[in-house]
Amino acid sequence: MNKILETERLYLRRLHDDDSDRLYEMMRDPKTMYAYEHGFSKAETKEWLKRQLDRYAAYGFGLWAVILKESGELIGQCGITMQDYREHQVMEIGYVFDRHFWQNGYAGEAAYACREYGFEVLQADALYSMIRDNNLASICVAKHNQMRCVDTICKYYYHMNMPHYVYRITKQEWLSLKEKA
């Protein structure tokens, strides 16, 4: 099973090639993938999975499969990826959940666990989340994760400019939260 993280209701593990069909089932849905402006084709999903496997090989982390403990079902992905931000590479907490599992707090629960992992295990100086300006649910997850908006950027994807908010929490801010708890 190779659990990387475990929460009350979820566990996170590396994605595998045999997750391809379930990922496609989730990512082909344009409602699930609305922040990307389209449902993914089978080829796009395979490339997405390959990118995660390449991230594991290069960094030891990436987006992980989020498994619902009560059913064993893969309900989404959450993890830490290296992303370009201005002239730097930063660690970003990202997530994509099957829309049938939205509004249950799973994204917040998984993102919180990834925040702790990023600071405790990966020894990050800061963690980021870059979120489409129209993705209100993800903005709420970032705020729940005690991140604050520090910038706005525009990413070009799928033949269009997509404004994004940049949320961040520094290690010092995280340590302060720990002291208050």
MARBA-3410 file (N, C-alpha, C, O; in Angstrom, 1 decimal):
181
0.8,-1.2,0.0,0.0,0.0,0.0,0.9,1.3,0.0,0.5,2.2,-0.6 ~ 2.0,1.2,0.7,3.0,2.3,0.7,2.3,3.7,1.0,2.4,4.7,0.3 ~ 1.7,3.8,2.2,1.1,5.0,2.7,2.3,6.1,2.9,3.3,5.7,3.5 ~ 2.0,7.3,2.4,3.0,8.4,2.7,2.4,9.2,3.8,3.2,9.6,4.7 ~ 1.1,9.5,3.8,0.5,10.3,4.8,-0.8,9.6,5.2,-1.4,8.9,4.4
-1.3,9.8,6.4,-2.6,9.3,6.8,-3.3,10.4,7.7,-2.6,11.0,8.5 ~ -4.5,10.6,7.4,-5.4,11.5,8.2,-6.5,10.6,8.8,-6.5,9.4,8.7 ~ -7.4,11.3,9.5,-8.5,10.6,10.1,-9.3,9.7,9.1,-9.7,8.6,9.3 ~ -9.6,10.3,7.9,-10.4,9.6,6.9,-9.7,9.2,5.6,-10.3,8.5,4.8 ~ -8.5,9.6,5.5,-7.8,9.4,4.2,-6.4,8.9,4.4,-5.8,8.9,5.5
-5.9,8.3,3.3,-4.4,8.1,3.3,-4.0,8.5,1.9,-4.7,8.4,0.9 ~ -2.7,8.9,1.8,-2.1,9.3,0.5,-1.0,8.4,0.2,-0.2,8.0,1.1 ~ -0.9,8.0,-1.0,0.1,7.1,-1.5,0.6,7.5,-2.9,-0.1,8.3,-3.5 ~ 1.7,7.0,-3.3,2.1,7.3,-4.7,1.1,6.8,-5.7,0.5,5.7,-5.5 ~ 1.0,7.5,-6.8,0.2,7.0,-7.9,1.0,5.9,-8.6,2.2,5.9,-8.6
0.3,5.0,-9.3,0.9,3.9,-10.0,0.2,3.9,-11.4,-0.8,4.4,-11.6 ~ 0.9,3.2,-12.3,0.4,3.0,-13.7,-1.0,2.4,-13.6,-1.8,2.8,-14.5 ~ -1.3,1.5,-12.7,-2.6,0.9,-12.7,-3.7,1.9,-12.2,-4.9,1.5,-12.1 ~ -3.4,3.1,-11.8,-4.4,4.1,-11.4,-4.9,4.8,-12.7,-5.8,5.7,-12.5 ~ -4.3,4.6,-13.8,-4.6,5.3,-15.0,-6.1,5.4,-15.4,-6.6,6.5,-15.7
-6.8,4.3,-15.3,-8.2,4.3,-15.6,-9.0,5.1,-14.7,-9.9,5.8,-15.1 ~ -8.7,5.0,-13.4,-9.5,5.8,-12.4,-9.2,7.3,-12.5,-10.1,8.1,-12.4 ~ -7.9,7.6,-12.8,-7.6,9.0,-13.0,-8.3,9.5,-14.3,-8.9,10.6,-14.2 ~ -8.4,8.8,-15.3,-9.1,9.2,-16.5,-10.6,9.4,-16.2,-11.2,10.4,-16.7 ~ -11.2,8.5,-15.5,-12.6,8.6,-15.1,-12.8,9.9,-14.4,-13.8,10.6,-14.7
-11.9,10.3,-13.5,-12.1,11.5,-12.8,-11.7,12.7,-13.6,-12.5,13.7,-13.6 ~ -10.6,12.7,-14.3,-10.1,13.9,-15.0,-10.8,14.2,-16.4,-10.6,15.3,-16.9 ~ -11.5,13.2,-16.9,-12.2,13.5,-18.2,-13.5,14.4,-17.9,-14.0,15.0,-18.9 ~ -13.9,14.5,-16.7,-15.1,15.3,-16.3,-14.8,16.7,-16.3,-14.0,17.2,-15.5 ~ -15.4,17.5,-17.2,-15.1,19.0,-17.3,-15.5,19.7,-16.0,-14.9,20.8,-15.7
-16.5,19.2,-15.3,-16.8,19.8,-14.0,-15.8,19.7,-13.0,-15.4,20.6,-12.2 ~ -15.2,18.5,-12.9,-14.1,18.2,-12.0,-12.9,19.1,-12.3,-12.2,19.6,-11.5 ~ -12.6,19.2,-13.6,-11.4,19.9,-14.1,-11.7,21.3,-14.6,-11.0,21.9,-15.4 ~ -12.7,22.0,-14.0,-13.1,23.3,-14.5,-12.0,24.3,-14.4,-12.0,25.3,-15.2 ~ -11.1,24.2,-13.4,-10.0,25.2,-13.3,-9.1,25.1,-14.5,-8.3,26.0,-14.8
-9.1,23.9,-15.2,-8.3,23.7,-16.4,-9.0,24.0,-17.7,-8.4,23.9,-18.7 ~ -10.3,24.4,-17.5,-11.1,24.7,-18.7,-11.5,23.6,-19.6,-12.1,23.8,-20.7 ~ -11.2,22.3,-19.2,-11.6,21.2,-20.0,-11.4,19.9,-19.3,-10.5,19.8,-18.4 ~ -12.2,18.9,-19.7,-11.9,17.5,-19.2,-10.7,17.0,-20.0,-10.5,17.3,-21.2 ~ -9.9,16.2,-19.4,-8.7,15.7,-20.0,-9.0,14.5,-20.9,-9.9,13.6,-20.6
-8.3,14.4,-22.0,-8.4,13.2,-22.8,-7.6,12.1,-22.2,-6.9,12.3,-21.2 ~ -7.7,10.9,-22.7,-7.0,9.7,-22.2,-5.5,10.0,-22.3,-4.7,9.7,-21.4 ~ -5.0,10.6,-23.4,-3.6,10.9,-23.6,-3.1,12.0,-22.6,-2.0,11.8,-22.1 ~ -3.9,13.0,-22.4,-3.6,14.0,-21.4,-3.5,13.4,-20.0,-2.6,13.8,-19.2 ~ -4.4,12.5,-19.7,-4.4,11.9,-18.3,-3.1,11.0,-18.2,-2.5,11.0,-17.1
-2.7,10.3,-19.2,-1.5,9.5,-19.2,-0.3,10.3,-19.0,0.7,10.0,-18.3 ~ -0.3,11.5,-19.7,0.9,12.4,-19.6,0.9,13.0,-18.2,2.0,13.2,-17.6 ~ -0.3,13.3,-17.6,-0.4,13.8,-16.2,0.2,12.8,-15.2,1.0,13.1,-14.4 ~ -0.2,11.5,-15.4,0.3,10.5,-14.5,1.9,10.3,-14.7,2.6,10.2,-13.7 ~ 2.3,10.3,-16.0,3.8,10.2,-16.2,4.5,11.4,-15.5,5.6,11.2,-15.0
3.9,12.6,-15.5,4.6,13.7,-14.9,4.7,13.5,-13.4,5.7,13.9,-12.8 ~ 3.7,12.9,-12.8,3.8,12.6,-11.3,4.9,11.5,-11.1,5.6,11.7,-10.1 ~ 4.9,10.5,-11.9,5.9,9.5,-11.7,7.3,10.0,-11.9,8.3,9.7,-11.2 ~ 7.5,10.9,-12.9,8.8,11.6,-13.1,9.1,12.5,-11.9,10.3,12.6,-11.5 ~ 8.1,13.2,-11.3,8.4,14.0,-10.1,8.8,13.1,-8.9,9.8,13.5,-8.2
8.2,11.9,-8.7,8.7,11.0,-7.7,10.2,10.7,-7.9,10.9,10.7,-6.9 ~ 10.5,10.4,-9.1,11.9,10.0,-9.4,12.9,11.2,-9.2,14.0,11.0,-8.7 ~ 12.5,12.4,-9.6,13.3,13.6,-9.5,13.4,14.1,-8.1,14.5,14.5,-7.6 ~ 12.3,14.2,-7.4,12.2,14.9,-6.1,11.9,14.0,-4.9,12.1,14.4,-3.7 ~ 11.3,12.9,-5.2,10.8,12.0,-4.1,9.4,12.4,-3.6,8.9,11.8,-2.7
8.8,13.3,-4.3,7.4,13.7,-4.0,6.7,14.2,-5.3,7.4,14.5,-6.3 ~ 5.4,14.4,-5.2,4.6,14.9,-6.3,3.1,14.9,-5.8,2.9,14.9,-4.6 ~ 2.2,14.8,-6.8,0.8,14.6,-6.4,0.6,13.2,-6.0,1.1,12.3,-6.8 ~ 0.0,12.9,-4.9,-0.2,11.5,-4.5,-1.7,11.2,-4.6,-2.6,12.0,-4.7 ~ -2.0,9.9,-4.7,-3.4,9.4,-4.8,-4.0,9.6,-3.4,-3.3,9.3,-2.4
-5.2,10.1,-3.3,-5.9,10.3,-2.1,-6.9,9.2,-2.0,-7.8,9.1,-2.9 ~ -6.8,8.3,-1.0,-7.7,7.1,-0.9,-8.6,7.3,0.3,-8.1,7.7,1.4 ~ -9.9,7.1,0.1,-10.9,7.2,1.2,-10.8,5.9,2.0,-11.0,4.8,1.4 ~ -10.4,6.0,3.2,-10.2,4.8,4.1,-11.4,3.9,4.1,-11.3,2.7,4.0 ~ -12.6,4.4,4.2,-13.8,3.6,4.4,-14.1,2.7,3.2,-14.8,1.7,3.4
-13.7,3.2,2.0,-14.1,2.4,0.8,-12.9,1.9,0.0,-13.0,1.0,-0.8 ~ -11.7,2.5,0.3,-10.5,2.2,-0.5,-10.5,2.8,-1.8,-9.6,2.5,-2.6 ~ -11.4,3.7,-2.1,-11.5,4.3,-3.4,-10.6,5.5,-3.6,-10.4,6.3,-2.6 ~ -10.0,5.6,-4.8,-9.2,6.8,-5.1,-10.1,7.9,-5.4,-10.9,7.9,-6.4 ~ -10.1,9.0,-4.6,-11.1,10.1,-4.7,-10.5,11.4,-5.2,-11.2,12.3,-5.5
-9.2,11.4,-5.3,-8.5,12.6,-5.8,-7.0,12.5,-5.7,-6.4,11.4,-5.5 ~ -6.4,13.6,-5.9,-4.9,13.7,-5.8,-4.6,14.9,-4.9,-5.2,16.0,-5.0 ~ -3.5,14.8,-4.2,-3.1,15.9,-3.4,-1.6,15.7,-3.1,-1.2,14.5,-2.9 ~ -0.8,16.7,-3.1,0.6,16.6,-2.8,1.4,17.9,-2.9,0.8,19.0,-3.0 ~ 2.7,17.7,-3.1,3.6,18.8,-3.2,4.3,18.7,-4.5,4.9,17.6,-4.8
4.3,19.7,-5.3,5.1,19.7,-6.6,6.0,20.9,-6.6,5.7,21.9,-6.0 ~ 7.0,20.8,-7.4,7.9,21.9,-7.7,7.2,22.7,-8.9,6.9,22.1,-9.9 ~ 7.1,24.0,-8.7,6.4,24.9,-9.7,7.3,26.1,-9.9,7.9,26.6,-9.0 ~ 7.2,26.6,-11.1,7.8,27.9,-11.4,7.0,29.0,-10.9,5.8,29.1,-11.0 ~ 7.7,29.9,-10.2,7.1,31.1,-9.7,8.1,32.3,-9.8,9.1,32.3,-9.1
7.7,33.2,-10.6,8.6,34.3,-11.0,9.9,33.7,-11.4,9.9,32.9,-12.4 ~ 11.1,34.0,-10.8,12.3,33.4,-11.3,12.8,32.2,-10.5,13.9,31.8,-10.5 ~ 11.9,31.6,-9.7,12.3,30.6,-8.8,11.4,29.3,-9.0,10.4,29.3,-9.7 ~ 11.9,28.2,-8.4,11.1,27.0,-8.2,10.6,27.0,-6.7,11.5,27.2,-5.8 ~ 9.4,26.8,-6.5,8.8,26.7,-5.2,8.0,25.4,-5.0,7.6,24.8,-6.0
7.9,25.0,-3.7,7.1,23.9,-3.4,5.6,24.3,-3.3,5.3,25.2,-2.5 ~ 4.8,23.7,-4.1,3.4,24.0,-4.1,2.5,22.9,-3.6,2.7,21.7,-4.1 ~ 1.6,23.2,-2.7,0.5,22.2,-2.4,-0.6,22.3,-3.4,-1.2,23.4,-3.6 ~ -0.8,21.2,-4.1,-1.9,21.2,-5.1,-2.8,20.0,-4.8,-2.5,19.1,-4.1 ~ -4.0,20.1,-5.5,-5.0,19.1,-5.3,-6.0,19.1,-6.4,-6.3,20.2,-6.9
-6.5,17.9,-6.7,-7.6,17.8,-7.7,-8.5,16.6,-7.1,-8.0,15.5,-6.9 ~ -9.7,16.9,-6.9,-10.6,15.9,-6.3,-11.8,15.6,-7.3,-12.3,16.6,-7.8 ~ -12.2,14.4,-7.4,-13.4,14.0,-8.1,-14.6,14.8,-7.6,-14.8,14.9,-6.3 ~ -15.3,15.5,-8.4,-16.4,16.4,-8.0,-17.5,15.6,-7.1,-18.2,16.3,-6.4 ~ -17.5,14.3,-7.3,-18.5,13.6,-6.5,-18.1,13.5,-5.0,-18.9,13.0,-4.2
-16.9,14.0,-4.7,-16.5,14.0,-3.3,-16.2,15.4,-2.8,-15.6,15.5,-1.7 ~ -16.6,16.4,-3.5,-16.5,17.8,-3.1,-17.4,18.0,-1.9,-18.4,17.2,-1.6 ~ -17.2,19.1,-1.1,-18.0,19.5,0.0,-18.0,18.5,1.2,-19.0,18.5,1.9 ~ -16.9,17.8,1.3,-16.8,16.9,2.5,-15.6,17.2,3.3,-15.3,16.5,4.3 ~ -14.8,18.2,2.9,-13.6,18.6,3.7,-12.4,17.7,3.4,-11.4,17.9,4.0
-12.5,16.9,2.4,-11.4,16.0,2.0,-10.2,16.8,1.5,-9.0,16.5,1.9 ~ -10.4,17.8,0.7,-9.3,18.6,0.1,-8.6,19.3,1.3,-7.3,19.3,1.3 ~ -9.3,19.9,2.2,-8.7,20.6,3.3,-7.9,19.7,4.2,-6.8,20.0,4.7 ~ -8.5,18.5,4.5,-7.8,17.5,5.3,-6.5,17.0,4.7,-5.5,16.9,5.3 ~ -6.5,16.7,3.4,-5.3,16.3,2.7,-4.3,17.4,2.5,-3.1,17.2,2.7
-4.7,18.6,2.2,-3.8,19.7,2.1,-3.1,20.1,3.4,-1.9,20.4,3.4 ~ -3.9,20.0,4.5,-3.3,20.2,5.8,-2.2,19.2,6.1,-1.1,19.5,6.5 ~ -2.4,17.9,5.8,-1.4,16.9,6.0,-0.2,17.1,5.1,0.9,16.9,5.5 ~ -0.4,17.6,3.9,0.7,17.9,3.0,1.5,19.1,3.5,2.7,19.2,3.4 ~ 0.8,20.1,4.1,1.5,21.2,4.7,2.4,20.7,5.8,3.6,21.1,5.9
1.9,19.9,6.7,2.7,19.4,7.8,3.9,18.6,7.2,5.0,18.7,7.7 ~ 3.7,17.8,6.2,4.7,17.0,5.6,5.8,17.9,5.0,7.0,17.6,5.1 ~ 5.3,18.9,4.3,6.3,19.8,3.7,7.2,20.5,4.6,8.4,20.6,4.3 ~ 6.7,20.9,5.8,7.6,21.5,6.8,8.4,20.5,7.6,9.6,20.7,7.9 ~ 7.7,19.5,8.0,8.4,18.5,8.9,9.3,17.6,8.2,10.4,17.3,8.7
8.9,17.1,7.1,9.7,16.0,6.4,10.6,16.7,5.3,11.8,16.4,5.2 ~ 10.0,17.5,4.5,10.8,18.1,3.4,11.6,19.4,3.8,12.4,19.9,3.0 ~ 11.4,19.8,5.0,12.1,21.0,5.5,12.0,22.2,4.6,12.9,23.0,4.4 ~ 10.8,22.5,4.1,10.5,23.6,3.2,10.7,24.9,4.0,10.3,25.0,5.2 ~ 11.1,25.9,3.3,11.2,27.3,3.9,9.8,28.0,3.8,9.5,28.8,4.6
9.1,27.6,2.7,7.7,28.1,2.5,7.0,27.1,1.6,7.6,26.4,0.8 ~ 5.7,27.2,1.7,4.8,26.4,0.8,3.8,27.3,0.2,3.4,28.3,0.8 ~ 3.5,27.0,-1.1,2.7,27.9,-1.9,1.5,27.1,-2.4,1.5,25.8,-2.4 ~ 0.4,27.8,-2.8,-0.7,27.3,-3.6,-1.0,28.3,-4.6,-1.4,29.5,-4.2 ~ -0.9,28.0,-5.9,-1.3,29.0,-7.0,-2.6,28.6,-7.5,-2.8,27.5,-8.1
-3.6,29.4,-7.4,-5.0,29.1,-7.6,-5.7,30.0,-8.5,-5.5,31.2,-8.4 ~ -6.4,29.4,-9.5,-7.2,30.2,-10.4,-8.1,31.2,-9.7,-8.6,30.9,-8.6 ~ -8.2,32.4,-10.2,-9.0,33.4,-9.5,-10.4,33.1,-9.3,-11.1,33.7,-8.5 ~ -10.9,32.2,-10.1,-12.3,31.8,-10.1,-12.6,30.5,-9.3,-13.7,30.0,-9.2 ~ -11.5,30.0,-8.7,-11.6,28.7,-7.9,-11.8,29.0,-6.4,-10.9,28.8,-5.6
-13.0,29.3,-6.1,-13.3,29.8,-4.7,-13.1,28.6,-3.7,-12.7,28.9,-2.6 ~ -13.4,27.4,-4.1,-13.3,26.3,-3.1,-11.8,26.1,-2.8,-11.5,25.9,-1.6 ~ -10.9,26.2,-3.8,-9.5,26.0,-3.5,-8.9,27.2,-2.7,-8.0,27.0,-1.9 ~ -9.5,28.4,-3.0,-9.1,29.5,-2.2,-9.4,29.3,-0.7,-8.6,29.6,0.2 ~ -10.6,28.7,-0.4,-11.0,28.4,0.9,-10.1,27.4,1.6,-9.7,27.5,2.7
-9.6,26.4,0.8,-8.7,25.4,1.3,-7.4,26.0,1.7,-6.8,25.7,2.7 ~ -6.9,26.9,0.8,-5.6,27.6,1.1,-5.7,28.4,2.4,-4.8,28.4,3.2 ~ -6.8,29.2,2.5,-7.0,30.0,3.8,-7.2,29.1,5.0,-6.6,29.4,6.0 ~ -7.9,28.0,4.8,-8.0,27.0,5.9,-6.6,26.5,6.3,-6.4,26.1,7.5 ~ -5.7,26.4,5.4,-4.3,25.9,5.6,-3.4,27.1,6.1,-2.2,26.9,6.2
-4.1,28.2,6.5,-3.4,29.3,7.1,-2.5,30.0,6.1,-1.5,30.7,6.5 ~ -2.7,29.9,4.8,-2.0,30.6,3.8,-2.6,31.9,3.6,-3.8,32.1,3.8 ~ -1.8,32.9,3.1,-2.3,34.2,2.8,-1.9,34.5,1.4,-0.9,34.1,0.9 ~ -2.7,35.3,0.7,-2.5,35.7,-0.6,-1.3,36.8,-0.6,-1.4,37.8,0.1 ~ -0.3,36.5,-1.4,0.9,37.3,-1.4,1.2,37.9,-2.8,2.1,38.8,-3.0
0.4,37.4,-3.8,0.8,37.9,-5.2,-0.4,37.5,-6.1,-1.2,36.6,-5.8 ~ -0.3,38.0,-7.3,-1.2,37.5,-8.4,-0.3,37.4,-9.6,0.7,38.1,-9.9 ~ -0.5,36.3,-10.4,0.2,36.0,-11.6,-0.8,35.6,-12.7,-1.9,35.3,-12.4 ~ -0.3,35.5,-13.9,-1.1,35.0,-15.0,-0.3,33.8,-15.6,0.8,34.0,-16.0 ~ -1.0,32.7,-15.7,-0.4,31.5,-16.4,-1.1,31.4,-17.7,-2.3,31.6,-17.9
-0.4,31.0,-18.7,-0.9,30.7,-20.0,-1.1,29.2,-20.2,-0.1,28.5,-20.1 ~ -2.3,28.8,-20.4,-2.6,27.4,-20.5,-3.9,27.2,-21.3,-4.8,28.0,-21.3 ~ -3.9,26.2,-22.1,-5.1,25.8,-23.0,-5.5,27.0,-23.8,-6.7,27.3,-24.0 ~ -4.5,27.7,-24.4,-4.7,28.8,-25.3,-5.3,30.0,-24.7,-6.0,30.8,-25.4 ~ -5.1,30.2,-23.4,-5.7,31.4,-22.8,-4.8,31.8,-21.5,-4.1,31.0,-20.9
-4.9,33.1,-21.2,-4.3,33.6,-20.0,-5.3,33.3,-18.8,-6.5,33.5,-18.9 ~ -4.7,32.8,-17.8,-5.5,32.4,-16.6,-4.9,33.1,-15.4,-3.9,32.7,-14.9 ~ -5.6,34.1,-14.9,-5.1,34.8,-13.6,-5.2,33.8,-12.5,-6.1,33.0,-12.3 ~ -4.1,33.9,-11.6,-4.0,33.1,-10.4,-3.6,33.9,-9.2,-2.9,34.9,-9.4 ~ -4.1,33.6,-8.1,-3.7,34.1,-6.8,-2.6,33.2,-6.3,-2.6,32.0,-6.5
-1.6,33.8,-5.7,-0.5,33.0,-5.1,-0.6,33.1,-3.6,-0.5,34.2,-3.0 ~ -0.9,32.0,-3.0,-1.0,31.9,-1.5,0.3,31.2,-1.0,0.9,30.4,-1.7 ~ 0.6,31.6,0.2,1.9,31.2,0.8,1.8,31.1,2.3,1.1,31.9,2.9 ~ 2.5,30.2,2.9,2.8,30.1,4.3,4.3,29.9,4.5,4.8,28.9,3.8 ~ 4.9,30.6,5.3,6.4,30.4,5.5,6.6,29.5,6.7,5.7,29.3,7.5
7.8,29.0,6.8,8.1,28.1,7.9,7.9,28.9,9.2,7.5,28.3,10.2 ~ 8.4,30.1,9.2,8.2,30.9,10.5,6.8,31.1,10.9,6.4,31.0,12.0 ~ 5.9,31.4,9.9,4.5,31.5,10.2,3.9,30.2,10.7,3.1,30.2,11.6 ~ 4.3,29.1,10.1,3.9,27.7,10.5,4.4,27.5,12.0,3.6,26.9,12.8 ~ 5.6,27.8,12.3,6.1,27.6,13.6,5.4,28.4,14.6,5.1,28.0,15.8
5.0,29.6,14.3,4.2,30.5,15.1,2.8,29.9,15.4,2.3,29.9,16.6 ~ 2.2,29.3,14.4,0.9,28.6,14.6,1.1,27.4,15.6,0.2,27.2,16.4 ~ 2.2,26.7,15.4,2.5,25.5,16.3,2.6,26.0,17.8,2.2,25.3,18.7 ~ 3.3,27.1,18.0,3.5,27.7,19.3,2.2,28.1,20.0,2.0,27.9,21.2 ~ 1.3,28.6,19.2,0.0,29.0,19.7,-1.0,27.9,20.0,-1.9,28.0,20.8
-0.7,26.7,19.3,-1.6,25.6,19.5,-1.5,24.9,20.8,-2.2,23.9,21.1
END
